[in-house]
Amino acid sequence: DCTTLYLASVHRNVGIGCNEFDSVWRSTISPGVAAPLPAIPPIGTYWERVFLHTTSACCGVQQTDLPILRTVQSCTDSSDGGVVAWAARFAPSSTSGSGVMAWSPDYGDYWCAITPRYLVEDFTFESSRVIYVAGTTGMVQKLVYTGTAWSTNLRGADTNVIPHTITARNGKVLVGANMYSTLDGTPVSYSADSGANFQTYRDNIPFKGNVHAIFDTDFEKNRFIYTAVGDNVTGTVYRNSVPVFTRWTDNDMMDVSNGATGSNWTVDNITIGPNPPHLQGYFGIVMAFTGNGQPALYAAHDNITTAHFGKTTSNSAVCRTLEPRNGMPKPGIYWDCLDVFQPPAQAGVHFTLEPSSLKACGCCSTNTNTTLYAIDNESGLIWDGSISPSDNITTILDKLLLGRYMKIPGYDPLNNQGMLWAYTDCLAKKGPVL
């Protein structure tokens, strides 16, 4: 409901030893959550550290410096942000290769360790009592909360891809592939039985890159799924359907031959484009209720050069369509782009933080707006994300270290670099009838 916000931070520990602080921070405007401190708006003004943990099992184990946070998805059984979980990507909790995770049921005040069977690539809440963990080798494990602990004894299932992202909805599970590492080019894997079995559709997509996959907000009726795909050069957004897939190229939502169109923003008749849709690398995708006949679809992409109010900048942006279910090629998908930053960044904003750079909250009814959140990726991580099924944890960590702390300037608040950005979309929802 956009009243509580969490942020995971990491210091550049690089190796063994607890010499700095990796943390989870909370900002809230809910009086009940902030108590005994006052809840002071706007959200994001004041932050409180609620969790402290290395991105490894302990201080004596090499750290990955890659924490991820997940909350129960908006508009579900716990959409106020009270249930939150944290994981250290690729970090082993033991020599057997189990993952490193923690969970809080009460806004981060109390935390409990979870030990999934696999090294964590990504994870997702289906509800406040069900988590799915995507392991680095292609296995997915379902975790169920029993009322006293998370049960980790359910067997895992092979997705037949190397995962990059995972999402779940009403017993259905969707895994987006790491296309650098999935050898046959399969972009997604789908389960209709709560992660017990997975099926893939081996139709290659033209764009190589990591796949960020989501369900339609009305999936039970239309069976639509969406994927944002790409690398640091090119990418696009696709729509498909499950369990009956069709060709990905016929469902490229940004291909002009499929009816895609777009329009520049203008100020005083001055174009501040370039014209969307933007075929850049995509790093995150979300869908939000609007109250109209269709929801809004948002996809965060790599840098484009724009001219805003007399200043040329190179920033990431978020492409948006208010009609993602339209037919292709007719009437086609119309796009615009959310690409105005305030205050302006001085050296470019990079919404490229993996495994998913874009989050959304709010707008479960027409009385609220959707707010998008994205972190400017100034970690310096330029590794392409490739993992081989034969890689052990030492090899994975070596790849991370080779790709770290190069070329990107880092956290610099004076120049608005490495910041958390928010965009409240009050125009996408249904308006009053006049």
C-alpha positions as CSV (number, residue, x, y, z in Angstrom):
1,D,0.0,0.0,0.0
2,C,3.1,2.3,-0.4
3,T,3.3,3.2,3.3
4,T,6.4,1.1,4.1
5,L,9.5,0.9,2.0
6,Y,12.6,-1.4,2.4
7,L,16.0,-1.0,0.9
8,A,18.9,-3.4,1.1
9,S,22.4,-1.9,1.2
10,V,25.8,-3.5,0.8
11,H,29.4,-2.5,1.4
12,R,32.3,-3.6,-0.7
13,N,33.5,-6.3,1.6
14,V,35.2,-8.3,-1.2
15,G,36.2,-11.5,0.5
16,I,36.2,-13.0,4.0
17,G,35.6,-11.0,7.2
18,C,32.9,-8.8,8.8
19,N,34.6,-5.5,8.3
20,E,31.7,-3.5,7.1
21,F,27.9,-3.4,7.4
22,D,25.4,-5.0,5.0
23,S,21.9,-4.0,6.1
24,V,18.2,-3.7,5.4
25,W,16.6,-0.3,5.9
26,R,13.0,0.7,6.5
27,S,11.2,3.9,5.8
28,T,7.5,4.2,6.8
29,I,4.7,6.7,7.0
30,S,2.5,4.3,9.0
31,P,2.3,5.4,12.7
32,G,1.8,1.8,13.8
33,V,5.0,0.6,12.1
34,A,7.1,3.6,13.1
35,A,6.1,3.6,16.8
36,P,7.6,4.6,19.2
37,L,9.3,6.9,16.6
38,P,7.1,9.4,14.8
39,A,6.0,8.6,11.2
40,I,7.3,11.6,9.2
41,P,6.3,12.1,5.6
42,P,7.2,12.0,2.8
43,I,8.3,8.3,2.7
44,G,12.0,7.9,2.1
45,T,12.9,10.9,4.2
46,Y,14.0,8.9,7.3
47,W,15.4,5.4,7.4
48,E,15.8,2.9,10.2
49,R,18.2,-0.1,10.1
50,V,16.1,-3.2,10.8
51,F,18.5,-6.0,9.8
52,L,22.2,-6.6,9.6
53,H,23.8,-9.6,7.8
54,T,26.7,-10.4,5.6
55,T,25.9,-11.5,2.0
56,S,27.2,-14.9,3.0
57,A,26.4,-17.5,5.7
58,C,28.9,-15.9,8.2
59,C,32.0,-13.8,8.4
60,G,34.3,-16.7,7.6
61,V,32.7,-17.3,4.2
62,Q,33.4,-15.2,1.0
63,Q,30.6,-12.7,0.4
64,T,28.7,-12.1,-2.9
65,D,27.7,-8.5,-2.2
66,L,24.4,-9.2,-3.9
67,P,21.4,-8.9,-1.5
68,I,17.9,-8.9,-2.8
69,L,14.6,-8.1,-1.0
70,R,11.1,-9.2,-1.8
71,T,7.7,-8.4,-0.2
72,V,4.3,-10.0,-0.7
73,Q,3.0,-8.7,-4.0
74,S,0.7,-5.7,-4.1
75,C,-3.0,-6.3,-3.9
76,T,-2.7,-9.8,-2.3
77,D,-3.3,-11.2,1.2
78,S,-0.6,-9.0,2.8
79,S,-0.2,-6.0,0.6
80,D,0.8,-3.5,3.4
81,G,4.5,-4.5,3.3
82,G,4.4,-6.3,6.6
83,V,5.9,-9.5,5.3
84,V,9.4,-9.1,3.8
85,A,12.3,-11.5,3.0
86,W,16.0,-11.0,2.1
87,A,18.5,-13.3,0.4
88,A,22.1,-13.2,-0.6
89,R,22.3,-14.2,-4.2
90,F,24.6,-17.1,-5.0
91,A,25.8,-17.3,-1.4
92,P,26.1,-20.9,0.2
93,S,25.0,-21.5,3.8
94,S,27.0,-24.7,3.9
95,T,29.3,-26.9,1.9
96,S,26.3,-28.7,0.6
97,G,25.3,-25.6,-1.3
98,S,22.1,-24.5,0.5
99,G,21.1,-20.8,0.1
100,V,21.2,-17.9,2.5
101,M,17.8,-16.2,3.3
102,A,15.9,-14.4,6.1
103,W,12.3,-13.5,6.7
104,S,10.3,-11.1,8.8
105,P,6.6,-11.2,9.5
106,D,6.3,-7.8,11.2
107,Y,7.8,-5.0,9.0
108,G,11.4,-6.0,9.7
109,D,11.2,-5.8,13.5
110,Y,11.9,-9.6,13.9
111,W,13.9,-11.8,11.5
112,C,14.3,-15.5,11.2
113,A,16.8,-17.4,9.0
114,I,15.5,-19.6,6.1
115,T,17.7,-22.3,4.5
116,P,16.5,-23.1,1.0
117,R,17.9,-26.2,-0.7
118,Y,19.6,-24.2,-3.5
119,L,21.8,-21.2,-4.0
120,V,19.4,-18.3,-4.6
121,E,19.2,-16.8,-8.0
122,D,15.9,-15.1,-7.3
123,F,12.8,-15.7,-5.1
124,T,9.2,-14.6,-4.9
125,F,6.2,-14.6,-2.6
126,E,3.0,-16.1,-4.0
127,S,1.3,-15.1,-0.7
128,S,2.4,-14.4,2.8
129,R,2.7,-18.2,3.4
130,V,4.3,-19.4,0.2
131,I,7.7,-18.6,-1.3
132,Y,9.3,-20.0,-4.4
133,V,13.1,-20.0,-4.7
134,A,14.8,-20.2,-8.1
135,G,18.2,-21.9,-7.7
136,T,21.2,-21.1,-9.8
137,T,21.3,-24.5,-11.5
138,G,17.6,-24.5,-12.7
139,M,15.9,-26.0,-9.8
140,V,12.9,-24.4,-8.0
141,Q,11.8,-25.1,-4.4
142,K,8.5,-24.3,-2.9
143,L,8.6,-23.1,0.8
144,V,5.5,-23.2,2.9
145,Y,5.0,-21.4,6.2
146,T,3.5,-23.8,8.8
147,G,2.6,-21.3,11.4
148,T,5.9,-21.7,13.3
149,A,8.5,-22.1,10.6
150,W,9.1,-22.3,6.9
151,S,9.0,-25.9,5.7
152,T,12.0,-26.6,3.4
153,N,11.5,-30.3,2.9
154,L,9.4,-30.2,-0.3
155,R,11.3,-31.6,-3.3
156,G,12.5,-29.3,-5.9
157,A,11.5,-29.3,-9.6
158,D,13.7,-28.8,-12.6
159,T,12.7,-25.8,-14.8
160,N,14.9,-27.0,-17.7
161,V,16.4,-23.5,-17.9
162,I,19.0,-21.5,-16.0
163,P,16.7,-19.1,-14.1
164,H,17.0,-15.3,-13.8
165,T,13.7,-14.2,-12.4
166,I,10.7,-16.0,-10.8
167,T,7.1,-15.0,-10.1
168,A,4.0,-16.9,-8.8
169,R,0.3,-16.4,-8.8
170,N,-2.5,-18.6,-7.5
171,G,-0.5,-21.9,-7.9
172,K,1.1,-20.9,-11.2
173,V,4.8,-20.3,-11.4
174,L,6.7,-18.5,-14.2
175,V,10.5,-18.5,-14.5
176,G,12.4,-16.1,-16.8
177,A,15.6,-17.6,-18.2
178,N,19.1,-16.4,-18.0
179,M,19.6,-16.4,-21.8
180,Y,23.3,-16.1,-21.5
181,S,23.4,-19.6,-19.9
182,T,20.3,-21.4,-21.2
183,L,21.8,-23.3,-24.1
184,D,18.7,-24.0,-26.2
185,G,17.4,-20.4,-26.1
186,T,14.2,-21.2,-24.2
187,P,13.1,-17.9,-22.7
188,V,10.6,-19.0,-20.0
189,S,9.5,-22.1,-18.0
190,Y,6.0,-22.5,-16.7
191,S,4.3,-24.6,-13.9
192,A,0.6,-25.0,-13.6
193,D,0.8,-27.1,-10.4
194,S,2.5,-25.0,-7.8
195,G,6.0,-25.7,-9.0
196,A,5.8,-29.5,-9.0
197,N,6.4,-29.8,-12.7
198,F,7.6,-27.3,-15.4
199,Q,7.1,-27.1,-19.1
200,T,9.1,-25.0,-21.6
201,Y,8.4,-23.8,-25.2
202,R,11.5,-24.0,-27.3
203,D,11.0,-21.1,-29.6
204,N,14.0,-18.8,-29.7
205,I,13.7,-15.1,-29.3
206,P,15.8,-12.7,-31.4
207,F,17.2,-10.8,-28.4
208,K,19.8,-12.5,-26.2
209,G,19.7,-11.4,-22.6
210,N,18.1,-11.9,-19.2
211,V,14.3,-12.6,-19.2
212,H,12.1,-10.7,-16.7
213,A,8.7,-12.4,-16.7
214,I,5.4,-11.6,-15.1
215,F,1.7,-12.7,-15.2
216,D,-1.1,-10.5,-16.4
217,T,-3.2,-9.1,-13.5
218,D,-6.2,-11.0,-14.9
219,F,-4.2,-14.1,-15.9
220,E,-6.9,-16.5,-14.8
221,K,-9.2,-15.1,-17.6
222,N,-6.8,-14.2,-20.4
223,R,-3.8,-16.5,-19.8
224,F,-1.3,-13.7,-20.8
225,I,2.3,-13.5,-19.7
226,Y,4.8,-10.7,-20.4
227,T,8.6,-10.7,-20.7
228,A,11.0,-7.9,-20.8
229,V,14.2,-9.1,-22.5
230,G,17.6,-7.6,-23.4
231,D,21.2,-6.9,-22.7
232,N,23.1,-3.7,-22.5
233,V,22.5,-3.0,-26.2
234,T,19.1,-4.1,-27.4
235,G,15.9,-5.5,-26.1
236,T,12.1,-5.5,-26.2
237,V,8.9,-6.6,-24.5
238,Y,6.9,-9.6,-25.5
239,R,3.4,-11.0,-24.7
240,N,2.6,-14.6,-24.9
241,S,0.0,-17.1,-23.4
242,V,0.3,-20.2,-21.3
243,P,0.0,-23.1,-21.3
244,V,-0.5,-22.7,-25.1
245,F,2.5,-20.7,-26.4
246,T,2.7,-18.9,-29.8
247,R,5.7,-17.6,-31.6
248,W,7.6,-14.9,-29.7
249,T,8.3,-12.9,-32.8
250,D,4.6,-12.6,-33.6
251,N,4.1,-11.2,-30.1
252,D,6.8,-8.5,-29.9
253,M,4.9,-5.6,-28.4
254,M,7.5,-3.1,-29.6
255,D,7.9,-4.2,-33.2
256,V,6.4,-1.8,-35.7
257,S,5.5,-4.7,-38.0
258,N,3.2,-5.9,-35.1
259,G,1.5,-2.5,-34.9
260,A,3.6,-0.9,-32.2
261,T,3.5,2.9,-32.1
262,G,4.6,5.7,-29.7
263,S,4.7,9.4,-29.2
264,N,7.3,11.8,-27.8
265,W,6.5,14.0,-24.9
266,T,6.4,17.7,-25.9
267,V,6.8,20.9,-23.9
268,D,5.8,24.1,-25.5
269,N,5.7,22.3,-28.9
270,I,9.4,21.2,-28.4
271,T,10.0,17.5,-28.8
272,I,11.8,15.9,-25.8
273,G,12.0,12.4,-27.4
274,P,13.3,10.1,-28.8
275,N,10.2,8.4,-30.0
276,P,9.1,5.3,-28.0
277,P,9.0,2.3,-27.9
278,H,12.7,2.1,-27.1
279,L,14.5,-1.1,-28.2
280,Q,17.0,-0.9,-25.4
281,G,18.0,-3.6,-23.0
282,Y,15.2,-4.2,-20.5
283,F,15.8,-5.0,-16.8
284,G,12.4,-4.9,-15.1
285,I,8.7,-5.2,-15.8
286,V,5.6,-4.7,-13.7
287,M,1.8,-4.4,-14.3
288,A,-0.7,-2.3,-12.3
289,F,-4.4,-2.0,-12.0
290,T,-5.9,1.2,-13.4
291,G,-9.7,0.7,-13.1
292,N,-9.9,0.9,-16.9
293,G,-10.6,-2.0,-19.2
294,Q,-6.8,-2.7,-19.3
295,P,-4.0,-2.4,-16.8
296,A,-0.9,-0.4,-17.2
297,L,2.3,-2.2,-18.2
298,Y,5.7,-0.6,-17.3
299,A,9.2,-1.8,-18.4
300,A,12.5,-0.2,-17.3
301,H,15.2,0.0,-19.9
302,D,18.9,1.0,-20.3
303,N,20.0,4.5,-21.3
304,I,18.6,6.7,-24.0
305,T,19.7,10.2,-24.9
306,T,17.0,12.8,-24.4
307,A,16.8,16.6,-24.4
308,H,14.8,18.0,-21.5
309,F,14.3,21.7,-21.0
310,G,17.4,22.6,-22.9
311,K,19.7,19.9,-21.3
312,T,20.8,16.8,-23.1
313,T,21.2,13.8,-20.8
314,S,21.6,10.0,-21.1
315,N,19.4,8.2,-18.6
316,S,17.4,5.0,-18.2
317,A,13.6,5.4,-18.5
318,V,10.4,3.4,-18.1
319,C,8.3,2.7,-21.2
320,R,4.5,2.5,-20.5
321,T,1.5,1.2,-22.3
322,L,-2.1,1.6,-21.1
323,E,-3.3,-1.1,-23.6
324,P,-1.1,-4.1,-23.3
325,R,-3.9,-6.5,-24.3
326,N,-4.5,-4.9,-27.6
327,G,-4.4,-7.1,-30.7
328,M,-1.3,-7.3,-32.8
329,P,-0.9,-6.0,-35.5
330,K,-4.3,-4.3,-35.2
331,P,-4.9,-2.1,-33.4
332,G,-1.4,-2.5,-32.0
333,I,0.3,-1.4,-28.8
334,Y,0.8,2.3,-28.1
335,W,3.7,3.3,-25.9
336,D,4.9,6.4,-24.2
337,C,8.0,6.8,-21.9
338,L,8.5,8.1,-18.4
339,D,11.9,9.8,-18.7
340,V,11.9,13.1,-16.9
341,F,14.0,13.1,-13.7
342,Q,13.7,15.7,-10.9
343,P,16.2,16.7,-9.7
344,P,18.2,16.0,-12.9
345,A,21.0,13.4,-12.5
346,Q,24.4,14.8,-13.4
347,A,25.9,11.8,-15.2
348,G,23.2,9.4,-16.1
349,V,20.8,7.1,-14.3
350,H,21.1,3.3,-14.8
351,F,17.9,1.2,-14.1
352,T,19.9,-1.9,-14.8
353,L,20.1,-3.6,-11.4
354,E,19.5,-7.3,-11.7
355,P,17.6,-9.6,-11.2
356,S,14.7,-7.1,-11.5
357,S,15.2,-3.3,-11.5
358,L,11.6,-2.1,-11.3
359,K,9.1,-2.4,-8.4
360,A,5.5,-1.1,-8.0
361,C,3.1,-0.6,-5.2
362,G,-0.4,0.8,-4.6
363,C,-3.3,1.2,-7.0
364,C,-5.3,-1.8,-5.8
365,S,-8.4,0.5,-6.2
366,T,-9.2,3.7,-8.1
367,N,-8.6,5.6,-4.8
368,T,-4.9,5.1,-5.0
369,N,-2.1,5.7,-7.5
370,T,0.7,3.3,-8.7
371,T,4.2,4.3,-7.5
372,L,7.2,2.9,-9.3
373,Y,10.6,2.4,-7.7
374,A,13.9,1.8,-9.3
375,I,17.5,2.0,-8.0
376,D,20.2,3.7,-10.0
377,N,22.7,0.9,-10.5
378,E,26.0,2.5,-9.5
379,S,27.6,-0.7,-8.0
380,G,30.1,-0.9,-10.8
381,L,28.9,-4.4,-11.7
382,I,29.4,-5.1,-15.4
383,W,29.5,-8.9,-15.4
384,D,27.1,-10.2,-18.1
385,G,25.3,-12.7,-15.8
386,S,26.4,-15.9,-17.4
387,I,26.5,-19.0,-15.3
388,S,27.2,-22.5,-16.4
389,P,25.3,-25.5,-14.9
390,S,28.7,-26.9,-14.0
391,D,29.9,-23.8,-12.1
392,N,30.5,-24.3,-8.4
393,I,30.3,-21.5,-5.9
394,T,34.0,-20.7,-6.2
395,T,33.7,-20.2,-10.0
396,I,30.5,-18.1,-9.6
397,L,32.2,-15.8,-7.0
398,D,35.3,-15.5,-9.3
399,K,33.0,-14.3,-12.1
400,L,31.4,-11.8,-9.8
401,L,34.8,-10.4,-8.7
402,L,36.0,-10.1,-12.3
403,G,33.0,-7.9,-13.2
404,R,32.9,-5.7,-10.1
405,Y,33.7,-2.1,-9.4
406,M,34.7,-1.0,-12.9
407,K,33.8,2.0,-15.1
408,I,30.7,3.2,-13.2
409,P,31.3,6.1,-10.7
410,G,29.4,4.7,-7.7
411,Y,27.2,6.2,-5.0
412,D,27.4,9.9,-5.2
413,P,24.5,11.8,-3.6
414,L,25.9,15.2,-4.4
415,N,25.4,14.4,-8.1
416,N,22.2,12.4,-7.6
417,Q,24.0,9.2,-8.6
418,G,23.2,5.8,-7.1
419,M,19.9,7.0,-5.7
420,L,16.5,5.4,-5.2
421,W,14.0,7.0,-7.7
422,A,10.2,7.0,-7.4
423,Y,7.5,7.9,-10.0
424,T,3.9,8.2,-9.0
425,D,1.6,7.6,-12.0
426,C,-1.6,9.5,-11.3
427,L,-2.6,9.7,-14.9
428,A,-2.9,6.0,-15.8
429,K,-5.9,5.1,-13.7
430,K,-9.5,5.6,-14.5
431,G,-10.8,9.1,-14.0
432,P,-14.2,10.4,-12.9
433,V,-17.1,10.2,-15.3
434,L,-18.2,13.8,-16.2
